[in-house]
Amino acid sequence: MEHLIIPTRNYLYVPSFDDTNTTVGFIHFIVSIYFFSCIGNASCGRGTYVHCKAKRGRSTTIAFCYLV
């Protein structure tokens, strides 16, 4: 399991532009590693999990940026 920790303050704060780029780049890197070893994360029985402790939208911001 690979993981990346980006410390961001709880409540009313969003990840910085640099942290967002780092995190989205990390997700792209991890997905590309598994893409070349099989068809993709889901086909390998793997998933990608993004979360934040306070559940106030930081993880949603990162997931949305990755999808865009």
PDB file of N, CA, C, O and CB in Angstrom:
ATOM      1  N   MET A   1       0.848  -1.165   0.000  1.00  0.00           N
ATOM      2  CA  MET A   1       0.000   0.000   0.000  1.00  0.00           C
ATOM      3  C   MET A   1       0.899   1.234   0.000  1.00  0.00           C
ATOM      4  O   MET A   1       1.840   1.335   0.787  1.00  0.00           O
ATOM      5  CB  MET A   1      -0.968  -0.006   1.220  1.00  0.00           C
ATOM      6  N   GLU A   2       0.602   2.137  -0.864  1.00  0.00           N
ATOM      7  CA  GLU A   2       1.304   3.411  -0.916  1.00  0.00           C
ATOM      8  C   GLU A   2       0.414   4.483  -0.304  1.00  0.00           C
ATOM      9  O   GLU A   2      -0.810   4.422  -0.423  1.00  0.00           O
ATOM     10  CB  GLU A   2       1.696   3.779  -2.375  1.00  0.00           C
ATOM     11  N   HIS A   3       1.016   5.447   0.340  1.00  0.00           N
ATOM     12  CA  HIS A   3       0.223   6.539   0.888  1.00  0.00           C
ATOM     13  C   HIS A   3       1.021   7.834   0.854  1.00  0.00           C
ATOM     14  O   HIS A   3       2.251   7.842   0.798  1.00  0.00           O
ATOM     15  CB  HIS A   3      -0.224   6.220   2.324  1.00  0.00           C
ATOM     16  N   LEU A   4       0.279   8.910   0.890  1.00  0.00           N
ATOM     17  CA  LEU A   4       0.854  10.246   0.893  1.00  0.00           C
ATOM     18  C   LEU A   4       0.092  11.064   1.922  1.00  0.00           C
ATOM     19  O   LEU A   4      -1.139  11.079   1.915  1.00  0.00           O
ATOM     20  CB  LEU A   4       0.794  10.909  -0.529  1.00  0.00           C
ATOM     21  N   ILE A   5       0.799  11.733   2.789  1.00  0.00           N
ATOM     22  CA  ILE A   5       0.169  12.560   3.805  1.00  0.00           C
ATOM     23  C   ILE A   5       0.464  14.026   3.486  1.00  0.00           C
ATOM     24  O   ILE A   5       1.621  14.437   3.395  1.00  0.00           O
ATOM     25  CB  ILE A   5       0.674  12.180   5.235  1.00  0.00           C
ATOM     26  N   ILE A   6      -0.593  14.792   3.322  1.00  0.00           N
ATOM     27  CA  ILE A   6      -0.477  16.235   3.094  1.00  0.00           C
ATOM     28  C   ILE A   6      -1.166  16.924   4.272  1.00  0.00           C
ATOM     29  O   ILE A   6      -2.395  16.947   4.330  1.00  0.00           O
ATOM     30  CB  ILE A   6      -1.122  16.669   1.701  1.00  0.00           C
ATOM     31  N   PRO A   7      -0.407  17.483   5.206  1.00  0.00           N
ATOM     32  CA  PRO A   7      -1.033  18.128   6.361  1.00  0.00           C
ATOM     33  C   PRO A   7      -1.746  19.419   5.949  1.00  0.00           C
ATOM     34  O   PRO A   7      -1.140  20.331   5.387  1.00  0.00           O
ATOM     35  CB  PRO A   7       0.021  18.427   7.441  1.00  0.00           C
ATOM     36  N   THR A   8      -3.029  19.471   6.239  1.00  0.00           N
ATOM     37  CA  THR A   8      -3.845  20.648   5.959  1.00  0.00           C
ATOM     38  C   THR A   8      -4.720  20.899   7.185  1.00  0.00           C
ATOM     39  O   THR A   8      -5.306  19.962   7.728  1.00  0.00           O
ATOM     40  CB  THR A   8      -4.717  20.455   4.657  1.00  0.00           C
ATOM     41  N   ARG A   9      -4.811  22.121   7.612  1.00  0.00           N
ATOM     42  CA  ARG A   9      -5.606  22.432   8.808  1.00  0.00           C
ATOM     43  C   ARG A   9      -7.074  22.073   8.598  1.00  0.00           C
ATOM     44  O   ARG A   9      -7.601  22.169   7.490  1.00  0.00           O
ATOM     45  CB  ARG A   9      -5.476  23.925   9.168  1.00  0.00           C
ATOM     46  N   ASN A  10      -7.715  21.662   9.675  1.00  0.00           N
ATOM     47  CA  ASN A  10      -9.131  21.319   9.635  1.00  0.00           C
ATOM     48  C   ASN A  10     -10.007  22.558   9.527  1.00  0.00           C
ATOM     49  O   ASN A  10      -9.622  23.652   9.940  1.00  0.00           O
ATOM     50  CB  ASN A  10      -9.512  20.523  10.870  1.00  0.00           C
ATOM     51  N   TYR A  11     -11.177  22.364   8.969  1.00  0.00           N
ATOM     52  CA  TYR A  11     -12.217  23.386   8.909  1.00  0.00           C
ATOM     53  C   TYR A  11     -11.783  24.639   8.144  1.00  0.00           C
ATOM     54  O   TYR A  11     -10.708  25.181   8.399  1.00  0.00           O
ATOM     55  CB  TYR A  11     -12.633  23.767  10.306  1.00  0.00           C
ATOM     56  N   LEU A  12     -12.559  25.065   7.275  1.00  0.00           N
ATOM     57  CA  LEU A  12     -12.414  26.316   6.538  1.00  0.00           C
ATOM     58  C   LEU A  12     -11.104  26.466   5.773  1.00  0.00           C
ATOM     59  O   LEU A  12     -10.814  27.555   5.276  1.00  0.00           O
ATOM     60  CB  LEU A  12     -12.547  27.443   7.476  1.00  0.00           C
ATOM     61  N   TYR A  13     -10.319  25.426   5.665  1.00  0.00           N
ATOM     62  CA  TYR A  13      -9.061  25.496   4.933  1.00  0.00           C
ATOM     63  C   TYR A  13      -9.110  24.498   3.782  1.00  0.00           C
ATOM     64  O   TYR A  13      -9.722  23.436   3.892  1.00  0.00           O
ATOM     65  CB  TYR A  13      -7.848  25.210   5.868  1.00  0.00           C
ATOM     66  N   VAL A  14      -8.480  24.843   2.714  1.00  0.00           N
ATOM     67  CA  VAL A  14      -8.388  23.944   1.567  1.00  0.00           C
ATOM     68  C   VAL A  14      -6.912  23.661   1.311  1.00  0.00           C
ATOM     69  O   VAL A  14      -6.051  24.433   1.733  1.00  0.00           O
ATOM     70  CB  VAL A  14      -9.079  24.560   0.296  1.00  0.00           C
ATOM     71  N   PRO A  15      -6.616  22.557   0.622  1.00  0.00           N
ATOM     72  CA  PRO A  15      -5.206  22.297   0.292  1.00  0.00           C
ATOM     73  C   PRO A  15      -4.662  23.420  -0.587  1.00  0.00           C
ATOM     74  O   PRO A  15      -5.383  23.971  -1.419  1.00  0.00           O
ATOM     75  CB  PRO A  15      -5.050  20.924  -0.425  1.00  0.00           C
ATOM     76  N   SER A  16      -3.400  23.751  -0.401  1.00  0.00           N
ATOM     77  CA  SER A  16      -2.786  24.782  -1.232  1.00  0.00           C
ATOM     78  C   SER A  16      -2.662  24.275  -2.672  1.00  0.00           C
ATOM     79  O   SER A  16      -2.799  23.080  -2.934  1.00  0.00           O
ATOM     80  CB  SER A  16      -1.394  25.187  -0.670  1.00  0.00           C
ATOM     81  N   PHE A  17      -2.407  25.182  -3.581  1.00  0.00           N
ATOM     82  CA  PHE A  17      -2.247  24.804  -4.991  1.00  0.00           C
ATOM     83  C   PHE A  17      -1.110  23.802  -5.146  1.00  0.00           C
ATOM     84  O   PHE A  17      -1.248  22.823  -5.879  1.00  0.00           O
ATOM     85  CB  PHE A  17      -1.981  26.051  -5.865  1.00  0.00           C
ATOM     86  N   ASP A  18       0.009  24.033  -4.466  1.00  0.00           N
ATOM     87  CA  ASP A  18       1.149  23.119  -4.545  1.00  0.00           C
ATOM     88  C   ASP A  18       0.811  21.751  -3.966  1.00  0.00           C
ATOM     89  O   ASP A  18       1.179  20.728  -4.544  1.00  0.00           O
ATOM     90  CB  ASP A  18       2.351  23.709  -3.815  1.00  0.00           C
ATOM     91  N   ASP A  19       0.116  21.720  -2.830  1.00  0.00           N
ATOM     92  CA  ASP A  19      -0.286  20.442  -2.233  1.00  0.00           C
ATOM     93  C   ASP A  19      -1.262  19.693  -3.139  1.00  0.00           C
ATOM     94  O   ASP A  19      -1.188  18.471  -3.263  1.00  0.00           O
ATOM     95  CB  ASP A  19      -0.922  20.672  -0.853  1.00  0.00           C
ATOM     96  N   THR A  20      -2.173  20.430  -3.769  1.00  0.00           N
ATOM     97  CA  THR A  20      -3.114  19.803  -4.691  1.00  0.00           C
ATOM     98  C   THR A  20      -2.374  19.190  -5.875  1.00  0.00           C
ATOM     99  O   THR A  20      -2.654  18.053  -6.256  1.00  0.00           O
ATOM    100  CB  THR A  20      -4.151  20.825  -5.180  1.00  0.00           C
ATOM    101  N   ASN A  21      -1.438  19.927  -6.458  1.00  0.00           N
ATOM    102  CA  ASN A  21      -0.651  19.388  -7.574  1.00  0.00           C
ATOM    103  C   ASN A  21       0.149  18.167  -7.158  1.00  0.00           C
ATOM    104  O   ASN A  21       0.216  17.187  -7.900  1.00  0.00           O
ATOM    105  CB  ASN A  21       0.289  20.455  -8.125  1.00  0.00           C
ATOM    106  N   THR A  22       0.755  18.215  -5.985  1.00  0.00           N
ATOM    107  CA  THR A  22       1.528  17.079  -5.487  1.00  0.00           C
ATOM    108  C   THR A  22       0.643  15.854  -5.315  1.00  0.00           C
ATOM    109  O   THR A  22       1.011  14.751  -5.719  1.00  0.00           O
ATOM    110  CB  THR A  22       2.204  17.430  -4.159  1.00  0.00           C
ATOM    111  N   THR A  23      -0.526  16.051  -4.713  1.00  0.00           N
ATOM    112  CA  THR A  23      -1.426  14.932  -4.451  1.00  0.00           C
ATOM    113  C   THR A  23      -1.988  14.347  -5.735  1.00  0.00           C
ATOM    114  O   THR A  23      -2.012  13.126  -5.893  1.00  0.00           O
ATOM    115  CB  THR A  23      -2.560  15.372  -3.546  1.00  0.00           C
ATOM    116  N   VAL A  24      -2.437  15.178  -6.645  1.00  0.00           N
ATOM    117  CA  VAL A  24      -2.974  14.685  -7.921  1.00  0.00           C
ATOM    118  C   VAL A  24      -1.877  13.983  -8.712  1.00  0.00           C
ATOM    119  O   VAL A  24      -2.131  12.952  -9.335  1.00  0.00           O
ATOM    120  CB  VAL A  24      -3.578  15.847  -8.753  1.00  0.00           C
ATOM    121  N   GLY A  25      -0.667  14.523  -8.698  1.00  0.00           N
ATOM    122  CA  GLY A  25       0.450  13.860  -9.358  1.00  0.00           C
ATOM    123  C   GLY A  25       0.740  12.498  -8.753  1.00  0.00           C
ATOM    124  O   GLY A  25       1.041  11.545  -9.471  1.00  0.00           O
ATOM    125  N   PHE A  26       0.648  12.404  -7.422  1.00  0.00           N
ATOM    126  CA  PHE A  26       0.854  11.131  -6.743  1.00  0.00           C
ATOM    127  C   PHE A  26      -0.197  10.117  -7.166  1.00  0.00           C
ATOM    128  O   PHE A  26       0.131   8.962  -7.439  1.00  0.00           O
ATOM    129  CB  PHE A  26       0.825  11.323  -5.226  1.00  0.00           C
ATOM    130  N   ILE A  27      -1.452  10.534  -7.224  1.00  0.00           N
ATOM    131  CA  ILE A  27      -2.524   9.619  -7.653  1.00  0.00           C
ATOM    132  C   ILE A  27      -2.277   9.162  -9.085  1.00  0.00           C
ATOM    133  O   ILE A  27      -2.395   7.972  -9.376  1.00  0.00           O
ATOM    134  CB  ILE A  27      -3.915  10.302  -7.540  1.00  0.00           C
ATOM    135  N   HIS A  28      -1.938  10.079  -9.979  1.00  0.00           N
ATOM    136  CA  HIS A  28      -1.642   9.700 -11.371  1.00  0.00           C
ATOM    137  C   HIS A  28      -0.488   8.709 -11.425  1.00  0.00           C
ATOM    138  O   HIS A  28      -0.546   7.737 -12.178  1.00  0.00           O
ATOM    139  CB  HIS A  28      -1.305  10.947 -12.215  1.00  0.00           C
ATOM    140  N   PHE A  29       0.562   8.940 -10.637  1.00  0.00           N
ATOM    141  CA  PHE A  29       1.723   8.052 -10.616  1.00  0.00           C
ATOM    142  C   PHE A  29       1.337   6.651 -10.153  1.00  0.00           C
ATOM    143  O   PHE A  29       1.702   5.665 -10.792  1.00  0.00           O
ATOM    144  CB  PHE A  29       2.814   8.624  -9.708  1.00  0.00           C
ATOM    145  N   ILE A  30       0.609   6.558  -9.056  1.00  0.00           N
ATOM    146  CA  ILE A  30       0.214   5.255  -8.517  1.00  0.00           C
ATOM    147  C   ILE A  30      -0.701   4.524  -9.488  1.00  0.00           C
ATOM    148  O   ILE A  30      -0.521   3.331  -9.729  1.00  0.00           O
ATOM    149  CB  ILE A  30      -0.483   5.422  -7.160  1.00  0.00           C
ATOM    150  N   VAL A  31      -1.673   5.223 -10.044  1.00  0.00           N
ATOM    151  CA  VAL A  31      -2.584   4.586 -10.999  1.00  0.00           C
ATOM    152  C   VAL A  31      -1.813   4.119 -12.237  1.00  0.00           C
ATOM    153  O   VAL A  31      -2.110   3.048 -12.768  1.00  0.00           O
ATOM    154  CB  VAL A  31      -3.718   5.563 -11.406  1.00  0.00           C
ATOM    155  N   SER A  32      -0.838   4.888 -12.706  1.00  0.00           N
ATOM    156  CA  SER A  32      -0.074   4.494 -13.890  1.00  0.00           C
ATOM    157  C   SER A  32       0.803   3.273 -13.617  1.00  0.00           C
ATOM    158  O   SER A  32       0.987   2.446 -14.509  1.00  0.00           O
ATOM    159  CB  SER A  32       0.790   5.656 -14.368  1.00  0.00           C
ATOM    160  N   ILE A  33       1.346   3.141 -12.407  1.00  0.00           N
ATOM    161  CA  ILE A  33       2.137   1.955 -12.062  1.00  0.00           C
ATOM    162  C   ILE A  33       1.274   0.710 -12.192  1.00  0.00           C
ATOM    163  O   ILE A  33       1.682  -0.275 -12.808  1.00  0.00           O
ATOM    164  CB  ILE A  33       2.713   2.067 -10.626  1.00  0.00           C
ATOM    165  N   TYR A  34       0.091   0.756 -11.615  1.00  0.00           N
ATOM    166  CA  TYR A  34      -0.776  -0.413 -11.644  1.00  0.00           C
ATOM    167  C   TYR A  34      -1.428  -0.588 -13.011  1.00  0.00           C
ATOM    168  O   TYR A  34      -1.811  -1.699 -13.376  1.00  0.00           O
ATOM    169  CB  TYR A  34      -1.845  -0.302 -10.566  1.00  0.00           C
ATOM    170  N   PHE A  35      -1.555   0.490 -13.763  1.00  0.00           N
ATOM    171  CA  PHE A  35      -2.122   0.378 -15.109  1.00  0.00           C
ATOM    172  C   PHE A  35      -1.215  -0.464 -15.998  1.00  0.00           C
ATOM    173  O   PHE A  35      -1.701  -1.282 -16.779  1.00  0.00           O
ATOM    174  CB  PHE A  35      -2.331   1.774 -15.729  1.00  0.00           C
ATOM    175  N   PHE A  36       0.102  -0.268 -15.887  1.00  0.00           N
ATOM    176  CA  PHE A  36       1.029  -1.016 -16.728  1.00  0.00           C
ATOM    177  C   PHE A  36       1.248  -2.439 -16.239  1.00  0.00           C
ATOM    178  O   PHE A  36       1.679  -3.289 -17.017  1.00  0.00           O
ATOM    179  CB  PHE A  36       2.348  -0.300 -16.798  1.00  0.00           C
ATOM    180  N   SER A  37       0.962  -2.725 -14.965  1.00  0.00           N
ATOM    181  CA  SER A  37       1.137  -4.086 -14.468  1.00  0.00           C
ATOM    182  C   SER A  37      -0.105  -4.936 -14.696  1.00  0.00           C
ATOM    183  O   SER A  37      -0.006  -6.163 -14.699  1.00  0.00           O
ATOM    184  CB  SER A  37       1.482  -4.063 -12.991  1.00  0.00           C
ATOM    185  N   CYS A  38      -1.249  -4.337 -14.882  1.00  0.00           N
ATOM    186  CA  CYS A  38      -2.471  -5.020 -15.304  1.00  0.00           C
ATOM    187  C   CYS A  38      -3.358  -3.982 -15.970  1.00  0.00           C
ATOM    188  O   CYS A  38      -2.841  -2.975 -16.454  1.00  0.00           O
ATOM    189  CB  CYS A  38      -3.206  -5.713 -14.091  1.00  0.00           C
ATOM    190  N   ILE A  39      -4.626  -4.173 -16.016  1.00  0.00           N
ATOM    191  CA  ILE A  39      -5.496  -3.266 -16.765  1.00  0.00           C
ATOM    192  C   ILE A  39      -5.753  -1.955 -16.018  1.00  0.00           C
ATOM    193  O   ILE A  39      -5.927  -0.918 -16.659  1.00  0.00           O
ATOM    194  CB  ILE A  39      -6.818  -3.951 -17.065  1.00  0.00           C
ATOM    195  N   GLY A  40      -5.782  -1.971 -14.728  1.00  0.00           N
ATOM    196  CA  GLY A  40      -6.037  -0.761 -13.939  1.00  0.00           C
ATOM    197  C   GLY A  40      -6.285  -1.130 -12.493  1.00  0.00           C
ATOM    198  O   GLY A  40      -6.349  -2.312 -12.156  1.00  0.00           O
ATOM    199  N   ASN A  41      -6.425  -0.148 -11.646  1.00  0.00           N
ATOM    200  CA  ASN A  41      -6.615  -0.426 -10.227  1.00  0.00           C
ATOM    201  C   ASN A  41      -7.789  -1.344  -9.971  1.00  0.00           C
ATOM    202  O   ASN A  41      -7.652  -2.325  -9.241  1.00  0.00           O
ATOM    203  CB  ASN A  41      -6.807   0.854  -9.471  1.00  0.00           C
ATOM    204  N   ALA A  42      -8.935  -1.051 -10.550  1.00  0.00           N
ATOM    205  CA  ALA A  42     -10.126  -1.861 -10.296  1.00  0.00           C
ATOM    206  C   ALA A  42      -9.951  -3.287 -10.815  1.00  0.00           C
ATOM    207  O   ALA A  42     -10.414  -4.231 -10.175  1.00  0.00           O
ATOM    208  CB  ALA A  42     -11.353  -1.215 -10.943  1.00  0.00           C
ATOM    209  N   SER A  43      -9.298  -3.460 -11.953  1.00  0.00           N
ATOM    210  CA  SER A  43      -9.088  -4.786 -12.516  1.00  0.00           C
ATOM    211  C   SER A  43      -8.100  -5.608 -11.701  1.00  0.00           C
ATOM    212  O   SER A  43      -8.134  -6.838 -11.739  1.00  0.00           O
ATOM    213  CB  SER A  43      -8.603  -4.670 -13.937  1.00  0.00           C
ATOM    214  N   CYS A  44      -7.228  -4.939 -10.971  1.00  0.00           N
ATOM    215  CA  CYS A  44      -6.253  -5.635 -10.127  1.00  0.00           C
ATOM    216  C   CYS A  44      -6.830  -5.902  -8.739  1.00  0.00           C
ATOM    217  O   CYS A  44      -6.143  -6.453  -7.879  1.00  0.00           O
ATOM    218  CB  CYS A  44      -4.957  -4.814 -10.012  1.00  0.00           C
ATOM    219  N   GLY A  45      -8.058  -5.525  -8.520  1.00  0.00           N
ATOM    220  CA  GLY A  45      -8.642  -5.663  -7.193  1.00  0.00           C
ATOM    221  C   GLY A  45      -8.160  -4.589  -6.236  1.00  0.00           C
ATOM    222  O   GLY A  45      -8.254  -4.750  -5.019  1.00  0.00           O
ATOM    223  N   ARG A  46      -7.649  -3.501  -6.772  1.00  0.00           N
ATOM    224  CA  ARG A  46      -7.150  -2.400  -5.958  1.00  0.00           C
ATOM    225  C   ARG A  46      -8.073  -1.195  -6.112  1.00  0.00           C
ATOM    226  O   ARG A  46      -8.783  -1.060  -7.108  1.00  0.00           O
ATOM    227  CB  ARG A  46      -5.696  -2.032  -6.356  1.00  0.00           C
ATOM    228  N   GLY A  47      -8.048  -0.349  -5.132  1.00  0.00           N
ATOM    229  CA  GLY A  47      -8.812   0.883  -5.198  1.00  0.00           C
ATOM    230  C   GLY A  47      -7.923   2.058  -4.836  1.00  0.00           C
ATOM    231  O   GLY A  47      -6.789   1.880  -4.389  1.00  0.00           O
ATOM    232  N   THR A  48      -8.432   3.228  -5.027  1.00  0.00           N
ATOM    233  CA  THR A  48      -7.744   4.442  -4.620  1.00  0.00           C
ATOM    234  C   THR A  48      -8.629   5.118  -3.589  1.00  0.00           C
ATOM    235  O   THR A  48      -9.805   5.374  -3.847  1.00  0.00           O
ATOM    236  CB  THR A  48      -7.444   5.388  -5.841  1.00  0.00           C
ATOM    237  N   TYR A  49      -8.075   5.403  -2.437  1.00  0.00           N
ATOM    238  CA  TYR A  49      -8.833   5.950  -1.319  1.00  0.00           C
ATOM    239  C   TYR A  49      -8.262   7.307  -0.947  1.00  0.00           C
ATOM    240  O   TYR A  49      -7.071   7.432  -0.664  1.00  0.00           O
ATOM    241  CB  TYR A  49      -8.807   4.989  -0.102  1.00  0.00           C
ATOM    242  N   VAL A  50      -9.113   8.320  -0.949  1.00  0.00           N
ATOM    243  CA  VAL A  50      -8.707   9.680  -0.577  1.00  0.00           C
ATOM    244  C   VAL A  50      -9.612  10.100   0.569  1.00  0.00           C
ATOM    245  O   VAL A  50     -10.835  10.007   0.458  1.00  0.00           O
ATOM    246  CB  VAL A  50      -8.804  10.692  -1.801  1.00  0.00           C
ATOM    247  N   HIS A  51      -9.029  10.561   1.667  1.00  0.00           N
ATOM    248  CA  HIS A  51      -9.877  10.968   2.792  1.00  0.00           C
ATOM    249  C   HIS A  51      -9.227  12.086   3.586  1.00  0.00           C
ATOM    250  O   HIS A  51      -8.025  12.333   3.489  1.00  0.00           O
ATOM    251  CB  HIS A  51     -10.165   9.777   3.707  1.00  0.00           C
ATOM    252  N   CYS A  52     -10.053  12.749   4.369  1.00  0.00           N
ATOM    253  CA  CYS A  52      -9.564  13.730   5.328  1.00  0.00           C
ATOM    254  C   CYS A  52     -10.238  13.438   6.668  1.00  0.00           C
ATOM    255  O   CYS A  52     -11.318  12.849   6.712  1.00  0.00           O
ATOM    256  CB  CYS A  52      -9.851  15.204   4.846  1.00  0.00           C
ATOM    257  N   LYS A  53      -9.615  13.839   7.721  1.00  0.00           N
ATOM    258  CA  LYS A  53     -10.089  13.486   9.058  1.00  0.00           C
ATOM    259  C   LYS A  53     -11.420  14.156   9.415  1.00  0.00           C
ATOM    260  O   LYS A  53     -12.305  13.513   9.978  1.00  0.00           O
ATOM    261  CB  LYS A  53      -9.044  13.862  10.085  1.00  0.00           C
ATOM    262  N   ALA A  54     -11.561  15.421   9.094  1.00  0.00           N
ATOM    263  CA  ALA A  54     -12.744  16.169   9.530  1.00  0.00           C
ATOM    264  C   ALA A  54     -13.937  16.022   8.583  1.00  0.00           C
ATOM    265  O   ALA A  54     -15.052  16.415   8.923  1.00  0.00           O
ATOM    266  CB  ALA A  54     -12.396  17.631   9.668  1.00  0.00           C
ATOM    267  N   LYS A  55     -13.705  15.460   7.408  1.00  0.00           N
ATOM    268  CA  LYS A  55     -14.777  15.275   6.414  1.00  0.00           C
ATOM    269  C   LYS A  55     -15.451  16.603   6.066  1.00  0.00           C
ATOM    270  O   LYS A  55     -16.677  16.715   6.077  1.00  0.00           O
ATOM    271  CB  LYS A  55     -15.829  14.278   6.939  1.00  0.00           C
ATOM    272  N   ARG A  56     -14.631  17.598   5.761  1.00  0.00           N
ATOM    273  CA  ARG A  56     -15.158  18.931   5.451  1.00  0.00           C
ATOM    274  C   ARG A  56     -14.896  19.351   4.010  1.00  0.00           C
ATOM    275  O   ARG A  56     -15.027  20.533   3.695  1.00  0.00           O
ATOM    276  CB  ARG A  56     -14.555  19.951   6.385  1.00  0.00           C
ATOM    277  N   GLY A  57     -14.532  18.431   3.129  1.00  0.00           N
ATOM    278  CA  GLY A  57     -14.415  18.785   1.723  1.00  0.00           C
ATOM    279  C   GLY A  57     -13.016  18.760   1.136  1.00  0.00           C
ATOM    280  O   GLY A  57     -12.856  18.890  -0.077  1.00  0.00           O
ATOM    281  N   ARG A  58     -11.999  18.596   1.972  1.00  0.00           N
ATOM    282  CA  ARG A  58     -10.641  18.593   1.435  1.00  0.00           C
ATOM    283  C   ARG A  58     -10.410  17.395   0.524  1.00  0.00           C
ATOM    284  O   ARG A  58      -9.815  17.534  -0.545  1.00  0.00           O
ATOM    285  CB  ARG A  58      -9.622  18.590   2.570  1.00  0.00           C
ATOM    286  N   SER A  59     -10.876  16.218   0.938  1.00  0.00           N
ATOM    287  CA  SER A  59     -10.692  15.026   0.104  1.00  0.00           C
ATOM    288  C   SER A  59     -11.531  15.122  -1.170  1.00  0.00           C
ATOM    289  O   SER A  59     -11.108  14.661  -2.230  1.00  0.00           O
ATOM    290  CB  SER A  59     -11.065  13.753   0.890  1.00  0.00           C
ATOM    291  N   THR A  60     -12.699  15.712  -1.068  1.00  0.00           N
ATOM    292  CA  THR A  60     -13.538  15.913  -2.250  1.00  0.00           C
ATOM    293  C   THR A  60     -12.842  16.839  -3.246  1.00  0.00           C
ATOM    294  O   THR A  60     -12.898  16.609  -4.454  1.00  0.00           O
ATOM    295  CB  THR A  60     -14.911  16.492  -1.848  1.00  0.00           C
ATOM    296  N   THR A  61     -12.196  17.873  -2.746  1.00  0.00           N
ATOM    297  CA  THR A  61     -11.455  18.795  -3.607  1.00  0.00           C
ATOM    298  C   THR A  61     -10.373  18.053  -4.382  1.00  0.00           C
ATOM    299  O   THR A  61     -10.234  18.237  -5.591  1.00  0.00           O
ATOM    300  CB  THR A  61     -10.831  19.927  -2.776  1.00  0.00           C
ATOM    301  N   ILE A  62      -9.605  17.213  -3.684  1.00  0.00           N
ATOM    302  CA  ILE A  62      -8.531  16.456  -4.325  1.00  0.00           C
ATOM    303  C   ILE A  62      -9.094  15.467  -5.354  1.00  0.00           C
ATOM    304  O   ILE A  62      -8.587  15.379  -6.472  1.00  0.00           O
ATOM    305  CB  ILE A  62      -7.701  15.707  -3.266  1.00  0.00           C
ATOM    306  N   ALA A  63     -10.127  14.736  -4.981  1.00  0.00           N
ATOM    307  CA  ALA A  63     -10.720  13.754  -5.907  1.00  0.00           C
ATOM    308  C   ALA A  63     -11.263  14.468  -7.153  1.00  0.00           C
ATOM    309  O   ALA A  63     -11.082  13.986  -8.271  1.00  0.00           O
ATOM    310  CB  ALA A  63     -11.861  12.948  -5.203  1.00  0.00           C
ATOM    311  N   PHE A  64     -11.920  15.600  -6.965  1.00  0.00           N
ATOM    312  CA  PHE A  64     -12.456  16.347  -8.104  1.00  0.00           C
ATOM    313  C   PHE A  64     -11.330  16.833  -9.005  1.00  0.00           C
ATOM    314  O   PHE A  64     -11.438  16.733 -10.227  1.00  0.00           O
ATOM    315  CB  PHE A  64     -13.300  17.538  -7.622  1.00  0.00           C
ATOM    316  N   CYS A  65     -10.257  17.355  -8.431  1.00  0.00           N
ATOM    317  CA  CYS A  65      -9.116  17.822  -9.241  1.00  0.00           C
ATOM    318  C   CYS A  65      -8.498  16.671 -10.024  1.00  0.00           C
ATOM    319  O   CYS A  65      -8.103  16.855 -11.175  1.00  0.00           O
ATOM    320  CB  CYS A  65      -8.047  18.482  -8.344  1.00  0.00           C
ATOM    321  N   TYR A  66      -8.406  15.490  -9.424  1.00  0.00           N
ATOM    322  CA  TYR A  66      -7.877  14.326 -10.128  1.00  0.00           C
ATOM    323  C   TYR A  66      -8.780  13.968 -11.325  1.00  0.00           C
ATOM    324  O   TYR A  66      -8.283  13.673 -12.411  1.00  0.00           O
ATOM    325  CB  TYR A  66      -7.753  13.120  -9.158  1.00  0.00           C
ATOM    326  N   LEU A  67     -10.082  13.995 -11.122  1.00  0.00           N
ATOM    327  CA  LEU A  67     -11.013  13.621 -12.193  1.00  0.00           C
ATOM    328  C   LEU A  67     -11.030  14.631 -13.328  1.00  0.00           C
ATOM    329  O   LEU A  67     -11.257  14.267 -14.482  1.00  0.00           O
ATOM    330  CB  LEU A  67     -12.410  13.469 -11.636  1.00  0.00           C
ATOM    331  N   VAL A  68     -10.791  15.901 -13.006  1.00  0.00           N
ATOM    332  CA  VAL A  68     -10.780  16.931 -14.036  1.00  0.00           C
ATOM    333  C   VAL A  68      -9.465  16.848 -14.768  1.00  0.00           C
ATOM    334  O   VAL A  68      -9.223  17.626 -15.691  1.00  0.00           O
ATOM    335  CB  VAL A  68     -10.997  18.345 -13.436  1.00  0.00           C
TER     336      VAL A  68
END
